[in-house]
């Protein structure tokens, strides 16, 4: 008799990076050890193609997701849609893994109905309900809407996480937030992984085409999705400070989604800071170009400040850049990847003067930058592997 699959539930695969990328890396490796079926509300063609190439079954519920106002306007109906789809899929499963709201709630109900073990991977407390810093960055009307949604549906999030048989989270930073939000002290950290055969240092001749696109001079790379969590405005301010010392430096901004209005706002801010002629917006880069861009860069700058957000503390771009031998200046909300003064610098991004000074230190000392990059590469290769993440997931699935 064929082994029944693990049913992995996620909200949607509409973003090309972040948590979506982590779930892909974990599920495709988990599928080498046991059958896996992934179920999401919606997916993009990018992820449909990548899952097909990996030979992992990806199913789509269909219809609106949390990225649309229609979803929140009729949330009870879509929650019921998810519950029915998950319970149907779980009938043939051996266990349930859930990640990201509202799937822990749907997964808990399905697991209870079918007598299955339920493991929840909590990237972070759902930011629109629990991250006051992120909510505070939105306009007053949006803040009012989010307050209403939390009051109306916050219990759905909390009950789903509390009902899981085993709870996983990204790192010690998110574990502390999970404990405070959900009153669970048993979360196990998965950390993240990096494919160090793919993310590796590239030679200058292998990055020449990208160099022609971004221009001449020391290069600072910043990755964003234009959301308030990323605080790209702070990256511009820090770069402006660094430019006073390293005037030929260039800031290259990549993005995982389009947001014309937010990009226009950032363009205006760069003009106000007097650095618009040294800032390039590359948009979305294919996965194959990421290690080449990181190798081309002199430093990666990530300026998210949220203490709750897993996107800030985990930050796959940070680990991937380090794997390519590129030092990183990042928020000090966690020290799990960057060792301060060894492989980069940990900063308070709201202090643009200090952040910019740290950037200038790396940009102005190629020998020091190379030493930092090598230290970061060795640390990532030794510590952050996807196979180790899968080991943690399997241990949670098999525990009794």
Secondary structure, 3 states (H helix, E strand, C coil): CCCCEEEEEEEEECCCCHHHHHHHHHHHHHCCCCCEEEEEEEECHHHHHHHHHHCCEEEECCCCCCCCHHHHHCHHHHHHHHHHHHHHHHCCEEEEEEECCCHHHHHHHHHHHHCCEEEEEECCCCHHHHCHHHHHCCCHHHHHHHHHHHHHHHHHHHHHHHHCCEEEECCHHHHHHHHHHHCCCCCEECCCCCCCCCCCCCCHHHCHHHHHHHCCCCEEEEEECCCHHHCHHHHHHHHHHHHHHCCCCEEEEEECCCCHHHHHHHHHHHHHHCCHHHEEEEECCCHHHHHHHHHHCCEEEECCCCCCCHHHHCCHHHHHHHHCCCEEEEECCCCCCCCECCCEEEECCCCHHHHHHHHHHHHCCHHHHHHHHHHHHHHHHHHCCHHHHHHHHHHHHHCC
